[in-house]
Amino acid sequence: MTFEAAARYQSFSRAAEELSLTEGAISRQIGVLEEYLGLQLFHRVKKRVSLSDIGRAYYLRVREDLARLERDTLGAMAYQNGQQFLELAVIPTFTSKWLIPKVASFCERHPDITVNLSERALPFLFGDSSFAAAIHYRHPAWAGCIQEDLFDEELVPVVSPKLLAGRQLRSAVDLASFPMLHKNTREDAWTRWFAAAGHEELAPMAGPRYDLFSMIIQGACCGIGIALVPRLYVQDELRDGTLVIPIDFSIRGLKQYCVVYPEHKKISPAARLLFDWLIKAAAEERDAQLMSQTSTRLQADSLDSGYSRSP
């Protein structure tokens, strides 16, 4: 605790205030720790201290371990009251756009189950963590794990109506005249979309690049350019008209969302309840989307047929 407080503030005096100790006591305890480890955790210049490189790396691990210890302690304390805790690793934009509303509905139905979510952008080893499962992407790195599918990623173009300024886009060629927004880890996404739409000659690479889909969506909302994003991430924006789909042509993304958990470890009844809830919700949304797309195609075919009979 002494090291964590001193590292968090990078100040022995502020750590002393928090822990109700003297600054000298903090300094002595840090000195004992450094001697035990054989490492210099802090640089000391006059009356100021700052973390060394190894001290910063050590602090990040210690902070994570303390947070996990706190969660485990609270879980143990709650167990006697019949409360169950699930620790899940999740990916950020997917979690805020789709998962949290589903978890909220689940917890209303099961108030004795608390679901804790922590971000993990990449696959990891369950043996080195306290997670019961992950809501993540399918990936070969999930060795020794069971992966239960939720749905495939579907990428669709979206744009702010103010950027269109009343202009109707009738083909991918029209769309290519607008600025494009790109995701840093999906450099070929637009190239794939245009190729699937029958325009391999169009491969727009110019335009701003962002790390997260949430950034790209916000950029599209602000009228910076047209975004190619998972359809499920923009349901709210499409409903309220902040974004529109200029050409309703989509491609399958590179990711498949799934529930992941260790094969060798028996999952709890609470976890099984949540997984089944999410899998059912995903199936219902897939069916609803399919019906919507079928209806749209039928309407388009009806209009085309009507035009062909016109004089």
RODO-2510 file (C-alpha; in nm, 4 decimals, decimal comma):
residues 311
     n   res          X          Y          Z
     1     m     0,0000     0,0000     0,0000
     2     t     0,2847     0,2380     0,0810
     3     f     0,4510     0,1914    -0,2560
     4     e     0,1205     0,2166    -0,4461
     5     a     0,0306     0,5478    -0,2800
     6     a     0,3799     0,6937    -0,3258
     7     a     0,3870     0,5852    -0,6909
     8     r     0,0354     0,7126    -0,7620
     9     y     0,1185     1,0596    -0,6284
    10     q     0,4927     1,0452    -0,7058
    11     s     0,5206     1,2193    -0,3728
    12     f     0,6209     1,0793    -0,0345
    13     s     0,4503     1,3667     0,1492
    14     r     0,1113     1,3155    -0,0178
    15     a     0,1358     0,9402     0,0386
    16     a     0,2081     1,0109     0,4044
    17     e    -0,1042     1,2279     0,4323
    18     e    -0,3230     0,9571     0,2786
    19     l    -0,1849     0,6778     0,4985
    20     s    -0,1602     0,8893     0,8165
    21     l     0,2153     0,8327     0,8399
    22     t     0,5129     1,0639     0,8442
    23     e     0,7057     1,1400     0,5275
    24     g     1,0107     0,9856     0,6899
    25     a     0,8236     0,6596     0,7523
    26     i     0,7201     0,6461     0,3856
    27     s     1,0772     0,7082     0,2740
    28     r     1,2134     0,4353     0,5023
    29     q     0,9537     0,1781     0,3858
    30     i     1,0281     0,2549     0,0203
    31     g     1,3992     0,2211     0,0958
    32     v     1,3445    -0,1216     0,2544
    33     l     1,1419    -0,2322    -0,0497
    34     e     1,4094    -0,1127    -0,2935
    35     e     1,6782    -0,2924    -0,0957
    36     y     1,4717    -0,6118    -0,0897
    37     l     1,4099    -0,5984    -0,4659
    38     g     1,7578    -0,4789    -0,5536
    39     l     1,5983    -0,2090    -0,7708
    40     q     1,5734     0,1682    -0,7696
    41     l     1,2017     0,2386    -0,7897
    42     f     1,2236     0,6166    -0,7483
    43     h     1,4595     0,8885    -0,8648
    44     r     1,5295     1,1351    -0,5833
    45     v     1,6278     1,4885    -0,6826
    46     k     1,6469     1,7252    -0,3889
    47     k     1,3055     1,7020    -0,2232
    48     r     1,1218     1,5640    -0,5251
    49     v     1,0752     1,2011    -0,6266
    50     s     0,9721     1,0427    -0,9571
    51     l     0,9286     0,6842    -1,0698
    52     s     1,2133     0,5159    -1,2505
    53     d     1,1316     0,3126    -1,5626
    54     i     1,1315    -0,0137    -1,3663
    55     g     0,9393     0,1582    -1,0867
    56     r     0,6663     0,2631    -1,3300
    57     a     0,6373    -0,0893    -1,4735
    58     y     0,6278    -0,2356    -1,1222
    59     y     0,3611     0,0159    -1,0172
    60     l     0,1310    -0,0815    -1,3063
    61     r     0,1488    -0,4480    -1,2034
    62     v     0,0996    -0,3699    -0,8358
    63     r    -0,1997    -0,1462    -0,9124
    64     e    -0,3610    -0,4237    -1,1177
    65     d    -0,2960    -0,6814    -0,8452
    66     l    -0,4440    -0,4568    -0,5768
    67     a    -0,7536    -0,3920    -0,7877
    68     r    -0,7994    -0,7656    -0,8387
    69     l    -0,7523    -0,8261    -0,4659
    70     e    -1,0172    -0,5648    -0,3882
    71     r    -1,2637    -0,7260    -0,6312
    72     d    -1,1973    -1,0710    -0,4852
    73     t    -1,2412    -0,9410    -0,1319
    74     l    -1,5705    -0,7702    -0,2133
    75     g    -1,6857    -1,0856    -0,3888
    76     a    -1,6028    -1,2975    -0,0874
    77     m    -1,7828    -1,0549     0,1448
    78     a    -2,0909    -1,0546    -0,0769
    79     y    -2,1002    -1,4336    -0,1082
    80     q    -2,2513    -1,4742     0,2381
    81     n    -2,5432    -1,2540     0,1270
    82     g    -2,6145    -1,4749    -0,1719
    83     q    -2,4690    -1,2250    -0,4201
    84     q    -2,2738    -1,3717    -0,7126
    85     f    -2,0043    -1,1867    -0,9067
    86     l    -1,8955    -1,2433    -1,2659
    87     e    -1,5670    -1,0958    -1,3868
    88     l    -1,5679    -1,0527    -1,7642
    89     a    -1,3036    -0,9216    -2,0031
    90     v    -1,4518    -0,7164    -2,2862
    91     i    -1,3670    -0,5026    -2,5898
    92     p    -1,4527    -0,1309    -2,5558
    93     t    -1,6820    -0,0005    -2,8331
    94     f    -1,8739    -0,3279    -2,8626
    95     t    -1,9311    -0,3205    -2,4870
    96     s    -2,0707     0,0333    -2,4702
    97     k    -2,2811    -0,0023    -2,7868
    98     w    -2,4233    -0,3534    -2,7467
    99     l    -2,3160    -0,5470    -2,4408
   100     i    -2,3975    -0,3112    -2,1519
   101     p    -2,7668    -0,2686    -2,2465
   102     k    -2,7971    -0,6486    -2,2620
   103     v    -2,6218    -0,6917    -1,9269
   104     a    -2,8504    -0,4269    -1,7738
   105     s    -3,1584    -0,6229    -1,8829
   106     f    -3,0041    -0,9440    -1,7515
   107     c    -2,9266    -0,7922    -1,4098
   108     e    -3,2840    -0,6632    -1,3796
   109     r    -3,4009    -1,0220    -1,4191
   110     h    -3,1233    -1,1600    -1,1929
   111     p    -3,0530    -0,8998    -0,9194
   112     d    -2,8445    -1,1521    -0,7237
   113     i    -2,5790    -1,1522    -0,9991
   114     t    -2,3340    -0,8646    -1,0397
   115     v    -2,1445    -0,8460    -1,3701
   116     n    -1,8097    -0,6635    -1,3602
   117     l    -1,6547    -0,5592    -1,6924
   118     s    -1,2881    -0,4824    -1,7598
   119     e    -1,1341    -0,3870    -2,0921
   120     r    -0,8954    -0,6290    -2,2603
   121     a    -0,8352    -0,5359    -2,6227
   122     l    -0,6325    -0,8489    -2,7013
   123     p    -0,6663    -1,2196    -2,6147
   124     f    -0,4958    -1,3274    -2,2906
   125     l    -0,4325    -1,6319    -2,0742
   126     f    -0,7151    -1,7018    -1,8317
   127     g    -0,4680    -1,8669    -1,5955
   128     d    -0,2995    -1,5298    -1,5416
   129     s    -0,6247    -1,3467    -1,4670
   130     s    -0,9316    -1,3535    -1,2433
   131     f    -1,1753    -1,3475    -1,5360
   132     a    -1,4440    -1,6114    -1,5628
   133     a    -1,4897    -1,5416    -1,9332
   134     a    -1,4451    -1,2880    -2,2107
   135     i    -1,6920    -1,1344    -2,4538
   136     h    -1,4528    -1,0902    -2,7393
   137     y    -1,3523    -1,1815    -3,0933
   138     r    -1,2862    -1,5299    -3,2218
   139     h    -0,9084    -1,5727    -3,2386
   140     p    -0,6572    -1,8597    -3,2669
   141     a    -0,4864    -1,7263    -2,9538
   142     w    -0,7770    -1,8524    -2,7421
   143     a    -0,6052    -2,1894    -2,7102
   144     g    -0,7706    -2,4301    -2,4682
   145     c    -1,0897    -2,2238    -2,4643
   146     i    -1,4481    -2,2781    -2,5717
   147     q    -1,5796    -2,0078    -2,8060
   148     e    -1,9573    -1,9746    -2,8403
   149     d    -2,0655    -1,7539    -3,1314
   150     l    -2,2802    -1,4438    -3,0945
   151     f    -2,2739    -1,2971    -3,4472
   152     d    -2,0485    -1,1941    -3,7338
   153     e    -1,9415    -0,8361    -3,7785
   154     e    -2,1251    -0,6547    -4,0605
   155     l    -1,9692    -0,3326    -4,1923
   156     v    -2,1971    -0,0685    -4,3430
   157     p    -2,1279     0,2911    -4,4612
   158     v    -2,2809     0,5727    -4,2555
   159     v    -2,2743     0,9483    -4,2977
   160     s    -2,4158     1,2611    -4,1388
   161     p    -2,7074     1,4135    -4,3355
   162     k    -2,5387     1,7532    -4,3075
   163     l    -2,2404     1,6223    -4,5047
   164     l    -2,4715     1,4947    -4,7782
   165     a    -2,6437     1,8356    -4,7904
   166     g    -2,9486     1,6842    -4,9564
   167     r    -2,7518     1,4989    -5,2210
   168     q    -2,8821     1,1517    -5,3110
   169     l    -2,6139     0,8877    -5,3620
   170     r    -2,7097     0,6291    -5,6202
   171     s    -2,3919     0,4238    -5,6496
   172     a    -2,0557     0,3508    -5,4941
   173     v    -1,9046     0,5914    -5,7457
   174     d    -2,1056     0,8775    -5,5949
   175     l    -1,9980     0,7746    -5,2472
   176     a    -1,6296     0,7793    -5,3466
   177     s    -1,6441     1,1547    -5,4040
   178     f    -1,6775     1,2138    -5,0287
   179     p    -1,3966     1,2010    -4,7695
   180     m    -1,3535     0,8595    -4,6043
   181     l    -1,2784     0,7810    -4,2404
   182     h    -1,0416     0,4897    -4,1760
   183     k    -0,9630     0,2630    -3,8817
   184     n    -0,5910     0,2174    -3,8267
   185     t    -0,6175    -0,1606    -3,7946
   186     r    -0,8580    -0,1949    -4,0918
   187     e    -0,6639    -0,0184    -4,3686
   188     d    -0,8200    -0,2315    -4,6432
   189     a    -1,1831    -0,2082    -4,5255
   190     w    -1,2937     0,0505    -4,7809
   191     t    -1,1024    -0,1284    -5,0577
   192     r    -1,2891    -0,4493    -4,9738
   193     w    -1,6238    -0,2672    -4,9643
   194     f    -1,5783    -0,1060    -5,3056
   195     a    -1,4518    -0,4330    -5,4569
   196     a    -1,7570    -0,6194    -5,3219
   197     a    -1,9778    -0,3444    -5,4679
   198     g    -1,8238    -0,4113    -5,8099
   199     h    -1,5795    -0,1196    -5,8221
   200     e    -1,2312    -0,2615    -5,7715
   201     e    -1,0890     0,0451    -5,9455
   202     l    -1,2006     0,2582    -5,6503
   203     a    -0,9681     0,2279    -5,3525
   204     p    -0,9850     0,5568    -5,1598
   205     m    -0,7072     0,5712    -4,9029
   206     a    -0,7132     0,9447    -4,8270
   207     g    -0,8888     1,0717    -4,5170
   208     p    -0,8451     1,0821    -4,1378
   209     r    -0,7450     0,7693    -3,9480
   210     y    -0,8574     0,6729    -3,5985
   211     d    -0,7766     0,3964    -3,3505
   212     l    -1,1297     0,3126    -3,2338
   213     f    -1,4660     0,2652    -3,3999
   214     s    -1,6127     0,5007    -3,1402
   215     m    -1,3839     0,7751    -3,2741
   216     i    -1,4832     0,7000    -3,6330
   217     i    -1,8543     0,7100    -3,5452
   218     q    -1,8130     1,0443    -3,3707
   219     g    -1,6184     1,1750    -3,6697
   220     a    -1,9030     1,0727    -3,8988
   221     c    -2,1579     1,2383    -3,6689
   222     c    -1,9567     1,5608    -3,6898
   223     g    -1,9607     1,5509    -4,0692
   224     i    -1,5881     1,4874    -4,1170
   225     g    -1,6461     1,2012    -4,3602
   226     i    -1,8212     0,8751    -4,4386
   227     a    -1,7490     0,5874    -4,1981
   228     l    -1,7512     0,2120    -4,2539
   229     v    -1,8505     0,0628    -3,9201
   230     p    -2,0274    -0,2386    -3,7685
   231     r    -2,4013    -0,1909    -3,8163
   232     l    -2,4773    -0,2822    -3,4551
   233     y    -2,2565     0,0060    -3,3324
   234     v    -2,4742     0,2763    -3,4913
   235     q    -2,8286     0,1616    -3,4174
   236     d    -2,9017     0,4609    -3,1923
   237     e    -2,7579     0,7110    -3,4408
   238     l    -2,9580     0,5580    -3,7269
   239     r    -3,2800     0,5653    -3,5246
   240     d    -3,2492     0,9323    -3,4282
   241     g    -3,1261     1,0417    -3,7716
   242     t    -2,7827     1,1592    -3,6607
   243     l    -2,6423     0,9191    -3,9206
   244     v    -2,7912     0,7613    -4,2317
   245     i    -2,6841     0,4753    -4,4559
   246     p    -2,6281     0,6355    -4,7976
   247     i    -2,6045     0,3017    -4,9809
   248     d    -2,7330    -0,0007    -4,7924
   249     f    -2,4648    -0,2397    -4,9074
   250     s    -2,2631    -0,4188    -4,6418
   251     i    -1,9703    -0,6566    -4,6214
   252     r    -1,8799    -0,9123    -4,3619
   253     g    -1,6184    -0,7792    -4,1258
   254     l    -1,3030    -0,9530    -4,0150
   255     k    -1,4324    -1,0219    -3,6645
   256     q    -1,6744    -1,2710    -3,5122
   257     y    -1,8080    -1,1816    -3,1692
   258     c    -1,8227    -1,4677    -2,9225
   259     v    -1,8260    -1,5767    -2,5593
   260     v    -1,4918    -1,7258    -2,4527
   261     y    -1,4145    -1,9269    -2,1402
   262     p    -1,1528    -2,1859    -2,0305
   263     e    -1,2248    -2,5380    -2,1496
   264     h    -1,0796    -2,7032    -1,8401
   265     k    -1,2756    -2,4947    -1,5887
   266     k    -1,6422    -2,5586    -1,5158
   267     i    -1,8403    -2,2394    -1,5604
   268     s    -2,0761    -2,1286    -1,2863
   269     p    -2,4567    -2,1448    -1,3211
   270     a    -2,4596    -1,7626    -1,3121
   271     a    -2,2177    -1,7452    -1,6031
   272     r    -2,4203    -1,9988    -1,8010
   273     l    -2,7356    -1,7923    -1,7453
   274     l    -2,5632    -1,4800    -1,8777
   275     f    -2,4108    -1,6564    -2,1793
   276     d    -2,7472    -1,8053    -2,2799
   277     w    -2,9077    -1,4627    -2,2380
   278     l    -2,6522    -1,2988    -2,4682
   279     i    -2,6654    -1,5769    -2,7283
   280     k    -3,0459    -1,5524    -2,7409
   281     a    -3,0333    -1,1715    -2,7727
   282     a    -2,7820    -1,1987    -3,0569
   283     a    -2,9995    -1,4545    -3,2397
   284     e    -3,3093    -1,2333    -3,2050
   285     e    -3,1219    -0,9343    -3,3465
   286     r    -2,9887    -1,1400    -3,6385
   287     d    -3,3428    -1,2544    -3,7227
   288     a    -3,4802    -0,8995    -3,6955
   289     q    -3,2043    -0,7641    -3,9182
   290     l    -3,2664    -1,0346    -4,1778
   291     m    -3,6384    -0,9555    -4,1844
   292     s    -3,5645    -0,5830    -4,2210
   293     q    -3,3253    -0,6402    -4,5097
   294     t    -3,5716    -0,8731    -4,6823
   295     s    -3,8485    -0,6130    -4,6487
   296     t    -3,6222    -0,3421    -4,7897
   297     r    -3,5307    -0,5573    -5,0904
   298     l    -3,8966    -0,6389    -5,1582
   299     q    -3,9885    -0,2703    -5,1482
   300     a    -3,7029    -0,1864    -5,3844
   301     d    -3,8065    -0,4649    -5,6250
   302     s    -4,1664    -0,3382    -5,6166
   303     l    -4,0549     0,0155    -5,7014
   304     d    -3,8297    -0,1062    -5,9834
   305     s    -4,1179    -0,3119    -6,1241
   306     g    -4,3480    -0,0118    -6,1083
   307     y    -4,0987     0,2063    -6,2903
   308     s    -4,0563    -0,0549    -6,5644
   309     r    -4,4334    -0,0484    -6,6332
   310     s    -4,4516     0,3291    -6,6475
   311     p    -4,4931     0,4866    -6,9868
***
